Amino acid sequence: MITNYKILFLTGNRIMKLKVIMAALCCLLLLAIHCDAENITKEKPVAFLPEQIFEFEPVVEGTMVIHDFIIQNKGTATLDIHKVSAG
């Protein structure tokens, strides 16, 4: 039985290229792990509105109507509200 084997000869130049490629891949992997861990540990605010819609009863035109919406911060950082508008 005859078997053919391919032998890969790595010269000094090929070994150096392989080492550079492996080092680059390791750096990319470490960067990806670091970025993912940073996103997990970052503190961020999370706005939560138990009541998102409120419909007023019919009123006479020109009557002022008021409703308070409660906004809770379920996150770990301070929640800053810069703009609110009615839709």
Summary of the structure (lengths in Angstrom):
residues: 87
radius of gyration: 30.8
end to end distance: 81.6
largest distance: 100.3
contacts: 111
relative contact order: 0.13
helix: 34%
strand: 5%
